[in-house]
């Protein structure tokens, strides 16, 4: 590990030198690439320097152990024991930092929320999940854009699709994919009974044209009049778009914009990301067959989390984590959950790499 870390430190130093080179400063594309690589290596280099300093101190203390001074030898012996503990901790931290990163982690994310079992209450819960992610995005400084929505009259969503843009969005949000279950007394319930409803969340990395090229001949594009909650027409022109990808049967509809062109652009963005996600799912299945991890595979048919309102409790079933702070979580305080899932995923990756 020591030799590998020294190579990384040297590479980091070379990138620093290149970033101050006038030829690189004048080449915007090259500059952005180097800055990205610089950022990726920075945390590893900081830990590597700390780790190498510990190794160097241990080596110096071992030399003192061969000396004549008994007091110094005792102090060196005690320090070595403490430094060995630090060495072990740093080694584990560095192993995690050196794990291969999912190239999609840096992408923007497209999030799809759909009402599941539970009728209107499921649609209302879908709206609550959407507001939770809106508030989380605000805390993170991400940009949010609604791509498509199907709202019911009482304020819920049968479906809502939106894009989150920012630094490392997909890498942060990807573990939200799955079935989210809610236990509470619905506003439509008069007898005060607790109901269980569900909504599904799918988080896709945003696919650019270079990631997935769609053949126009494989698309069927239909136009129709957009309608609002309750079926009232909100647009007299046929601006709504339905795109069918014939080879896969995937269908995307978009009616939020008054412009047919804008609806088509949004629908294509969603379709491209869904197709890329299908491709990624096939690749991940090969890995999952060898090493099954609910956290890393993001199985969307699986119940991943329960929100129990009477007990102010949220439980993530993949990592057996229960937090009694539901109100804060629904206000977008998701960091504790997200970080715990990332740690579990990294530990699973470490097991697979051994």
PAVO-476972 format. One line per 8 residues: their letters; for each residue z, y, x of C-alpha. Coordinates in nm, 4 decimals. Each point is the difference from the previous one (the first is absolute). Layout:
BEGIN
A> Z,Y,X | ...
# end
This chain:
BEGIN
XXXXXXXX> 0.0000,0.0000,0.0000 | 0.0835,0.2383,0.2851 | -0.3548,-0.0094,0.1406 | -0.1530,0.0505,-0.3449 | 0.2205,0.3006,-0.0693 | -0.0911,0.1591,0.3328 | -0.3686,-0.0385,-0.0914 | 0.0631,0.1738,-0.3334
XXXXXXXX> 0.1855,0.2863,0.1730 | -0.2916,0.0436,0.2431 | -0.2488,0.0017,-0.2879 | 0.2113,0.2586,-0.1840 | 0.0027,0.2176,0.3120 | -0.3795,-0.0273,0.0295 | -0.0419,0.1088,-0.3631 | 0.2269,0.3014,0.0652
XXXXXXXX> -0.2237,0.1017,0.2883 | -0.3163,-0.0439,-0.2071 | 0.1417,0.2144,-0.2813 | 0.0196,0.2959,0.2359 | -0.3562,-0.0572,0.1261 | -0.2401,0.2745,-0.1151 | -0.2796,-0.2501,-0.0757 | 0.2303,-0.1855,-0.2414
XXXXXXXX> 0.1254,0.3236,-0.1571 | -0.3620,0.0922,-0.0759 | -0.0690,-0.3403,-0.1582 | 0.1893,0.0057,-0.3302 | -0.0671,-0.3633,-0.0874 | 0.1170,-0.1257,0.3395 | 0.3042,0.2291,-0.0108 | 0.1071,-0.1342,-0.3433
XXXXXXXX> -0.0415,-0.3614,0.1206 | 0.2149,0.0642,0.3084 | 0.2671,0.1839,-0.2015 | 0.0223,-0.2964,-0.2372 | 0.0367,-0.2428,0.2921 | 0.2541,0.2339,0.1620 | 0.2111,0.0040,-0.3176 | -0.0139,-0.3800,-0.0335
XXXXXXXX> 0.1202,-0.0500,0.3579 | 0.2661,0.2722,0.0043 | 0.2815,-0.1965,-0.1682 | -0.0748,-0.3077,0.2145 | 0.0061,0.2062,0.3207 | 0.3331,0.1619,-0.0928 | 0.1594,-0.3431,-0.0571 | -0.1727,-0.1407,0.3102
XXXXXXXX> 0.1450,0.2720,0.2238 | 0.3451,-0.0634,-0.1481 | -0.0397,-0.3757,0.0561 | -0.1259,0.0361,0.3589 | 0.2888,0.2377,0.0798 | 0.2461,-0.2663,-0.1220 | -0.1686,-0.2644,0.2193 | 0.0122,0.2333,0.2993
XXXXXXXX> 0.3730,0.0688,-0.0525 | 0.0730,-0.3728,-0.0328 | -0.1804,-0.0601,0.3293 | 0.2027,0.2754,0.1717 | 0.3248,-0.1443,-0.1386 | -0.0890,-0.3438,0.1351 | -0.0271,0.1539,0.3472 | 0.3520,0.1448,-0.0420
XXXXXXXX> 0.1280,-0.3507,-0.0861 | -0.0896,-0.1039,0.3557 | 0.1998,0.2897,0.1475 | 0.3542,-0.0002,0.1427 | 0.1672,0.2398,-0.2499 | 0.1906,-0.2070,-0.2606 | 0.0432,0.2893,-0.2465 | -0.3704,0.0858,0.0112
XXXXXXXX> -0.0905,-0.3656,-0.0427 | 0.2230,-0.0248,-0.3095 | -0.1546,0.3137,-0.1486 | -0.3517,-0.1254,0.0743 | 0.0785,-0.3368,-0.1594 | 0.1244,0.1665,-0.3200 | -0.2994,0.2334,-0.0106 | -0.2440,-0.2894,0.0455
XXXXXXXX> 0.1505,-0.1768,-0.3029 | -0.0499,0.3120,-0.2127 | -0.3512,0.0636,0.1351 | -0.1031,-0.3599,-0.0718 | 0.0850,0.0590,-0.3672 | -0.2112,0.3190,0.0036 | -0.2837,-0.1883,0.1693 | -0.0061,-0.2626,-0.2745
XXXXXXXX> 0.0000,0.2607,-0.2803 | -0.2767,0.2014,0.1675 | -0.2091,-0.3131,0.0541 | 0.0072,-0.0779,-0.3734 | -0.0868,0.3596,-0.0906 | -0.2892,0.0022,0.2461 | -0.1327,-0.3335,-0.1312 | -0.0220,0.1543,-0.3465
XXXXXXXX> -0.1760,0.3105,0.1357 | -0.2497,-0.2230,0.1811 | -0.0914,-0.1972,-0.3142 | -0.3687,0.0443,-0.0901 | -0.0352,0.2753,-0.2603 | -0.1981,-0.0430,-0.3189 | -0.2953,0.2379,0.0525 | 0.0204,0.0867,-0.3703
XXXXXXXX> 0.3538,0.1375,0.0363 | -0.1318,0.3436,0.0983 | -0.2279,0.0233,-0.3038 | 0.0618,0.1850,-0.3239 | 0.1013,-0.2186,-0.2955 | -0.1309,-0.0531,-0.3499 | 0.2801,-0.1017,-0.2360 | -0.0669,-0.1707,-0.3327
XXXXXXXX> 0.2804,-0.0325,-0.2572 | -0.0580,-0.2078,-0.3146 | 0.2298,-0.0722,-0.2941 | 0.0867,-0.3702,-0.0204 | 0.2121,-0.1885,-0.2511 | 0.2062,0.2167,-0.2324 | -0.2459,0.2090,-0.2053 | 0.0738,0.3719,-0.0185
XXXXXXXX> 0.3176,-0.0397,0.2094 | -0.2096,-0.1491,0.2840 | -0.2346,0.3006,-0.0197 | 0.2988,0.2380,0.0115 | 0.1376,-0.1859,0.3009 | -0.3423,0.0300,0.1672 | 0.0275,0.3770,-0.0476 | 0.3505,-0.0076,0.1530
XXXXXXXX> -0.1334,-0.1867,0.3056 | -0.2799,0.2558,0.0300 | 0.2509,0.2892,-0.0058 | 0.2134,-0.1839,0.2584 | -0.2976,-0.0224,0.2359 | -0.0946,0.3645,-0.0685 | 0.3476,0.1117,0.1101 | -0.0083,-0.2318,0.3026
XXXXXXXX> -0.3387,0.1450,0.0989 | 0.1419,0.3528,-0.0294 | 0.2887,-0.0917,0.2327 | -0.2500,-0.1446,0.2506 | -0.2342,0.2973,-0.0203 | -0.2882,-0.2130,-0.1267 | -0.2806,0.1228,-0.2226 | -0.0437,-0.1741,-0.3374
XXXXXXXX> -0.3183,-0.0115,-0.2083 | -0.0357,-0.1826,-0.3337 | -0.3216,-0.2041,-0.0030 | 0.0263,-0.1599,-0.3447 | 0.2553,-0.0249,-0.2806 | 0.0401,-0.1559,-0.3428 | 0.2923,0.1647,-0.1749 | 0.1658,-0.1077,-0.3248
XXXXXXXX> 0.1173,0.2557,-0.2552 | 0.3728,-0.0140,0.0838 | -0.0395,0.0882,0.3675 | -0.0532,-0.3385,0.1625 | -0.2961,-0.1407,0.1892 | -0.1904,-0.3189,-0.0722 | -0.1515,0.0671,0.3411 | 0.0038,0.2771,0.2583
XXXXXXXX> -0.1810,0.0016,0.3336 | 0.0664,0.2642,0.2635 | -0.0634,0.0672,0.3667 | 0.2672,0.0904,0.2544 | -0.1209,0.1788,0.3128 | 0.1998,0.0624,0.3158 | 0.1112,-0.1505,0.3289 | 0.0588,-0.3775,-0.0144
XXXXXXXX> 0.0045,-0.0108,-0.3804 | -0.1293,-0.3550,-0.0483 | 0.2341,-0.1378,0.2655 | 0.2944,0.1526,-0.1871 | -0.1094,-0.0895,-0.3540 | -0.1559,-0.3455,0.0431 | 0.3170,-0.1957,-0.0817 | 0.0125,0.1568,-0.3494
XXXXXXXX> -0.2704,-0.2411,-0.1222 | 0.1267,-0.2473,-0.2583 | 0.1724,-0.0266,-0.3367 | 0.2757,0.2549,-0.0640 | 0.2429,-0.0995,-0.2765 | 0.2233,0.2331,-0.2017 | 0.3112,-0.0838,-0.2012 | 0.1208,0.2768,-0.2330
XXXXXXXX> 0.0340,0.1147,-0.3604 | -0.3424,0.1396,-0.0971 | -0.0215,0.3380,-0.1710 | -0.1801,-0.1811,-0.2836 | 0.2942,-0.2426,-0.0481 | 0.2347,0.0937,-0.2848 | 0.2528,-0.2842,0.0314 | 0.0903,0.0743,0.3634
XXXXXXXX> -0.1183,-0.3374,0.1370 | -0.1052,-0.0275,0.3645 | -0.3658,-0.0949,0.0431 | -0.1833,-0.1356,0.3025 | -0.3476,0.1393,0.0687 | -0.2315,0.0054,0.2982 | -0.2735,0.1970,0.1711 | -0.2244,-0.1051,0.2871
XXXXXXXX> -0.0648,0.2132,0.3055 | -0.2947,-0.0518,0.2339 | -0.0230,0.2004,0.3229 | -0.3410,-0.0014,0.1693 | -0.1064,0.1621,0.3281 | -0.2593,0.2668,-0.0710 | -0.3388,-0.1337,0.1043 | -0.2529,0.2348,0.1545
XXXXXXXX> -0.3725,-0.0642,-0.0105 | 0.0110,-0.1275,0.3589 | 0.2644,-0.2576,-0.1062 | -0.1952,-0.1425,-0.2902 | -0.3630,0.0680,-0.0780 | -0.0909,-0.0525,-0.3667 | -0.3552,-0.1005,-0.0870 | -0.1071,0.2224,-0.2950
XXXXXXXX> -0.2127,-0.2882,-0.1350 | 0.3216,-0.2003,-0.0529 | 0.1440,0.2627,-0.2360 | -0.0389,0.0492,-0.3744 | 0.0960,0.3530,-0.0976 | 0.0657,0.0873,-0.3650 | 0.0895,0.3376,-0.1467 | 0.1982,0.0687,-0.3170
XXXXXXXX> 0.2085,0.2698,-0.1658 | 0.3499,0.0381,0.1386 | 0.2893,-0.0240,-0.2441 | 0.3660,0.0911,0.0089 | 0.3171,-0.1602,-0.1331 | -0.0449,-0.1239,-0.3542 | -0.3774,-0.0182,0.0392 | -0.0773,0.3690,-0.0596
XXXXXXXX> -0.3111,0.1111,0.1829 | 0.0843,0.2568,0.2642 | -0.3546,0.0416,0.1245 | -0.3187,0.0277,-0.2031 | -0.2212,-0.0997,0.2935 | -0.0305,-0.3472,0.1535 | 0.1890,0.0877,0.3180 | 0.2123,-0.3179,0.0226
XXXXXXXX> -0.1222,-0.2628,0.2456 | 0.0276,-0.3782,0.0055 | -0.1154,-0.1738,0.3186 | -0.0361,-0.3785,0.0161 | -0.0370,-0.1699,0.3378 | -0.2254,-0.2906,-0.0974 | 0.0777,-0.2443,0.2884 | 0.3784,0.0112,-0.0598
XXXXXXXX> 0.0206,0.1089,-0.3637 | 0.2355,0.2865,0.0930 | -0.0066,0.2811,-0.2571 | 0.1180,0.3573,0.0613 | 0.0101,0.2719,-0.2634 | 0.0676,0.3695,0.0497 | 0.0118,0.2729,-0.2654 | 0.2521,0.2590,0.1229
XXXXXXXX> -0.2574,0.2531,0.1196 | -0.2386,0.1928,-0.2273 | -0.2730,-0.0484,0.2596 | -0.1867,-0.3331,-0.0025 | -0.0681,0.0441,0.3727 | 0.3721,0.0403,0.0817 | 0.0945,-0.2998,-0.2141 | -0.2647,-0.2095,0.1763
XXXXXXXX> 0.1282,0.1076,0.3436 | 0.3585,-0.0923,-0.0933 | -0.1053,-0.3334,-0.1503 | -0.1951,-0.0894,0.3146 | 0.3025,0.0893,0.2135 | 0.2177,-0.2392,-0.2037 | -0.2656,-0.2739,0.0037 | -0.0516,0.0267,0.3753
XXXXXXXX> 0.3744,-0.0325,0.0601 | 0.0278,-0.2991,-0.2349 | -0.2871,-0.1758,0.1785 | 0.1591,0.0663,0.3387 | 0.3288,-0.1315,-0.1374 | -0.1715,-0.3221,-0.1137 | -0.1392,-0.0453,0.3493 | 0.3437,0.0628,0.1549
XXXXXXXX> 0.1622,-0.2406,-0.2468 | -0.2339,-0.2780,0.1135 | 0.0918,0.0662,0.3635 | 0.3738,0.0171,-0.0786 | -0.0157,-0.3285,-0.1929 | -0.0966,-0.1779,0.3212 | 0.3110,0.1453,0.1675 | 0.2190,-0.0636,-0.3044
XXXXXXXX> -0.0995,-0.3671,-0.0079 | 0.1472,-0.0322,0.3482 | 0.3003,0.2284,-0.0468 | 0.1049,0.0861,-0.3527 | 0.1707,0.3369,-0.0351 | 0.0345,0.1691,-0.3383 | 0.0642,0.3322,0.1689 | -0.3127,-0.0044,0.2158
XXXXXXXX> -0.2426,-0.1547,-0.2496 | 0.0970,0.2299,-0.2878 | -0.0709,-0.2628,-0.2688 | -0.0651,0.2153,-0.3068 | 0.0747,-0.2768,-0.2482 | 0.3563,-0.0263,0.1322 | 0.3013,0.1872,-0.1365 | 0.1070,0.2130,0.2953
XXXXXXXX> 0.2599,0.2388,-0.1427 | 0.2320,0.0457,-0.2979 | 0.1245,0.3389,-0.1236 | 0.3155,-0.0524,-0.2094 | 0.0933,0.3296,-0.1675 | 0.3329,-0.0995,-0.1654 | 0.1370,-0.1105,0.3393 | -0.1702,0.2780,0.2033
XXXXXXXX> -0.1397,-0.2855,0.2126 | -0.3256,-0.0646,0.1866 | -0.0629,-0.3438,0.1524 | -0.2900,-0.0848,0.2290 | -0.0374,-0.3758,-0.0389 | -0.2100,-0.0538,0.3152 | 0.2829,0.0979,0.2342 | 0.2984,-0.0484,-0.2356
XXXXXXXX> 0.0951,0.3669,0.0276 | 0.2000,0.1606,-0.2831 | 0.0747,0.3726,-0.0119 | 0.2209,0.1663,-0.2600 | -0.1847,0.3315,0.0051 | -0.2721,-0.0389,-0.2623 | 0.0087,0.3651,-0.1068 | -0.0691,0.1175,0.3552
XXXXXXXX> -0.2765,-0.2554,0.0501 | -0.1753,0.1078,-0.3197 | 0.0140,0.3549,0.1421 | -0.2087,-0.1169,0.2957 | 0.2713,-0.0978,0.2508 | -0.1864,-0.3120,0.1124 | 0.0550,0.0180,0.3756 | 0.2858,-0.2527,0.0107
XXXXXXXX> -0.2073,-0.2576,-0.1906 | -0.3164,0.0662,0.2009 | 0.1783,-0.0202,0.3361 | 0.1746,-0.3264,-0.0940 | -0.3351,-0.1533,-0.0973 | -0.1590,0.1166,0.3255 | 0.2836,-0.1580,0.2015 | -0.0354,-0.3296,-0.1910
XXXXXXXX> -0.3759,0.0043,0.0558 | 0.0399,0.0672,0.3729 | 0.2520,-0.2815,0.0365 | -0.2435,-0.2335,-0.1766 | -0.2747,0.1114,0.2376 | 0.2250,-0.0639,0.3002 | 0.0696,-0.3555,-0.1193 | -0.3719,-0.0586,-0.0381
XX> -0.0741,0.1297,0.3503 | 0.2570,-0.2255,0.1698
# end
